[in-house]
Amino acid sequence: MAQKNFIDVLVVGGGISGIQAALDLANTGFKVYLIDKSPAIGGKMSQLDKTFPSNDCSMCIESPKFNECSRHPNIEILTYTEVESVKGKAGNFKVTLVKKPRYVVEDKCTGCNLCVEYCPAKVPDPYNQNISTNKAIHIHFSQALPLIPYVDPEACLYLKDGSCTICEGVCKPKAIDLHQEAETIEVQAGAIVLSPGFETFDPKLRSDYGYGIMENVVTSLDYERILSSTGPYEGTISRPSDKKHPHKIAWIQCVGSRQVNPDGGNSYCSAVCCAYTQKQVILTKDHDAGIEATIFHNDIRAFGKDFERFYQRAEKLSDVRFIRSYVSIGTENPETKNVSIRYSTFDQGVKEEEFDMVVLSVGLNPPADVRTMATTFGIELNEHGFCKTKPSNAIETTRPGIFASGAFIGPADIPESVVAAGGASALCSELLSYRRGDLSREREYPPEKDVANDDIRIGVVVCLCGANIGRIVDTPSVVEYAAGLPNVVYAAQNMFACSTENAQLIADAIVEHNLNRVVLAACTPRTHEPLFRDTCREAGLNQYYFEFANIREHCSWVHSKDKEGATEKAKDIVRMAVARAAHLEPLQEFQLPVNKAALVVGGGLAGMTSALSMANIGFEVYLVEKTSDLGGMARKIHYTMDGLEVQPLLDDLIRKVYRHPSIHVSLDATITDVSGYVGNFVTTVISEGRTKEILHGAAILATGADEYKPSEYLYGQDDRVLTSLELEDRIAKQDEQTLGAQSLVMIQCVGCREEGKNYCSRVCCSQSIKNALKLKDLNPDMDIYVIYRDMRTYGFKEDYYREASNRDVKFIRYEPTDKPLVEAATEGGRPIIRVTVPDPVLGQKLAIDADLLVLAAAVIPSASSQEMAKLFKVALNTDGFFQEAHVKLRPVDFGADGIFLCGLAHYPKHITETISQAYGAAGRAVNMLTRDSVTASGAVCDVKRSDCVACAACITACKYGAIEFVDTPYGKEATVNPALCKGDGLCNTKCPTGAIYLKHYTNQEIWSQIDAALPELEEAG
């Protein structure tokens, strides 16, 4: 009989979007099942080497999420599980799950891998893109969750013909069960989130690429595994044919994307391919600076935040060529296995060139079983086979109560997938707010041991990080060295310390060896320190007895050419960490009560959407807008590319905001002061002549952006020169002069992608296509020219670009070094705007006489964003947009706790993207507001009042307003508000008497590190 389980939300798909959705929902007080049809969670992100544009190690930033899910009391993970049927309606879905047989009893398996060693059947390894082999029974990948093997029924000799049971015989815990059958599980859930991810395009459908025929033609996902330290070649770039190191590599863009081909290919742009190719080129050059890299492309679509600079970084590397050309694969040299490519040039005609290796930048397809999935869940798909969502909300599917996130909505980058996950969490919270907390439970830790007076017992764990560290640093010698250091009683190495099972091994070692200090020599504390502090808590040890020694960034990555030097430096860093660990003290974090109200700054589409979502969930919301009306930039937009009428949508949203009893709107508002801390902010607002203080626990900054007002191309001097938004307004008003024009020219990238504004404004290309198609509808005979650098109609917008071209909208490319020339002229007695532009195909300049000139003006940060950044003490990036806490995994969080961002203030984006991010920000804010208290760090400053001379140097140095004077019987003395203190230590350096000090970074701790860094001097002294 099937098990029956009652949960709040079923999350289908264990990639990064599903993982984040599960965590957000669980942290908000809902019971969640996270299921995945694969043997482990992680999705495609787990296969990547690094992530653009920061080049963070992909698994290093994803694997801590595995641990969070595994340890969370409100998340149950079911891998190797699929959905068989879905019945019922929103709030009460009855779902039947089928857990496929692993042929391994999960509760008994210890992950020792003995069965894998003895299994005689070899099979291609799907995790490594079939480049290497594995056994018929194997663990999905090294950091898998769960770290339990599974049996491939297609390869297992017993399941095929009953001829082998070796694995059963060698398994000491008796965990192998080759007679295991599928298990049926019945679940009642209130809502469902679909995050099944994507498949990569299979170039074998197009035999002209040579994939599967020529050995050294690989896909971009194949190449990710080749680059990866956990891949088939342990991070050494090698050709599949002979395992030799290639010296000349070509990348071919748009494989399976931007193609209309019945034999294979998708008409849409896959959005991520340009950026991941640039990442692979940069990483390849990091591996070997002498490699020659050539990228064949048709438009570089660097439309994301910081993508333009990332592209320029790749382009400026030595021996890197970006060639704009369609290509064809020629032949394979039978002796060298090199591959020839034919391509066209403007000045030398068709050329043919030979490469050691060719990487096909494949696009993103919907999941392989998407049709079956649509039938099972009762949802509709769009014309491309991705999930069909509402035009006004890209997270809602066509069936109420079922939401979508990640690349199932359409081709998406990791941060967009994470944003959608947060948005899905917010929408689930709206639907199920009445039952929050009914099924959830709090996490419990063992009692903390008091070891303050015990002898110091330090444990040192050295992580190999796969081959990230182990390939360069001689980790066994580091372990041996660490074992001989003072106070060290335990030293060991670990393949992946951050994997769930290995983190548990560290917790077990703390208990077994009675450790009271832990040093981990591994990677960056920026992403991993919370995980290992939590591991200490799991073992009953105060989390501040943990010390991180970063031997990846500081040793293996920066000294990859000097293994001996890297190893010696690793020993130095470990020695310093051990010295500091001996002086660590237990610190206590403290709880801060949460005011369950939110402040939203900005009354545009993003601000109103997030405010309404939080209010619908049940929180009081204060919406502050600097102008006299709500609407923001959306007031200037009348329709979207896919036909959505924006003003009715906006009017309906405004109406809902004003009518909602939990939303309090302040117009003509100016924020004059912000004080307080996470959970307890106080914001002073002047609105309509009245001053009021708003008490709130969280804030969302949605301050929008502005349109650049050009100083070039006669704008402001000739009323026939307009911006794109001004053109749209004229079209909406049916302006006769505009609609009757014979000729119209659009110039792209006005005010961006240049010095001072070195970013792409993302929306301009699509905006121009949208207006061009609208004009063609109204006046089919109008001549329309689009003068561009790269057309960046990413995602499904590519279809509209193709439609415009088919409707005789003419596209002419220009280089930034040879911009169009614009002048007012008269032709045949008729005043015109003459635009002269070089045509790279014709090799000569074209003069176009136009009645109207439209400038695709940049989106620029608003002045309000600058003001709010100062008041809320949050960061801006180089371009003046708000800087998120982490580009991939915290795209709507600020570094300052309790403050979130969304909309154009984060970066230019389309309306659907703005709405999704607004829901994402609301979801993150609700995540915090649902708690009764938040935890503040124990690593904060304190004052020895007897030493304070009231000089105010510390108050001047503190950027967070955490220090103030208090009156005492001995006069004024400084005191620290620990809730506001960020522990940056600036005050320490300014204090002339040493009265103020930073806990967890005391003088004794730091001096001990310095002494350990220079042991020769210490001995000499």
Protein Blocks (a to p, Z undefined) as FASTA:
>chain_A
ZZddddfbdcehjbfklmmmmmmmmmnopacddddfbfbehijmlmpmbdcfklpafklm
mmmmmmmmmmpmkbccdehiacfbdgdjehiacdddddddehiafklpgolommmmmpmb
dcddfkloomaccdfbdcfblkbccdbddddfklmmklmnopacklmmmmmnopacfkbc
cdddddddfbdcddebpadddfklpmknopokamklccfklmmmmmpmklmnnopacdfk
lopacfbdcddehihiaiacfkbpcfbdehlmmmmmmmmmmmmmmmpmmbccddddehja
dfbghklmmmmmmmmpghiacdddddddfbdcfklopacdddddfklopaddddfbdcdd
ddddddfklmmmmmmnopacdfkopacddfklckbcfbehiacehjlloccdfklmmmmm
mmmmmmmmmmmmmmgoklgccddddddddfklgccdddddddfklmlmmmmmcfklmmmm
mmmpghiabdcddfblmbmklmmmmmmmmmmnopabdcdddddfklmmmmmmmmmmmnop
afklpccddfklmmmmmmmmlmklmmmmmmmmmmmmmmmmmmpccdddddddddfbddde
djbfklmmmmmmmmmnopacddddfbfbehijmlmpcbdfkopafklmmmmmmmmmmmpm
kbccdehiacfbdedjehiacddddeehiacddddfbdcddebpaddddfeehiokackb
ccfklmmmmmmnopaklmmpfbdcddehihiaiehiaccehlmmmmmmmmmmmmmmmmmm
bccddddfbdcbehjllmmmmmmmmnopacddddfklccddddddeehiacdddddddfk
lopacddddfbdcddddddddfklmmmmmmnopacdfkopacdfblklmmmbcfbghiac
edjllogcdfklmmmmmmmmmmmmmmmmmpmbdcddfbbcdddfklpgolommmmmpmnl
paccdddfkbpcddddfklpgolommmmmmmnlmaccehiafklmmmmmmmmmmmlmmmZ
Z
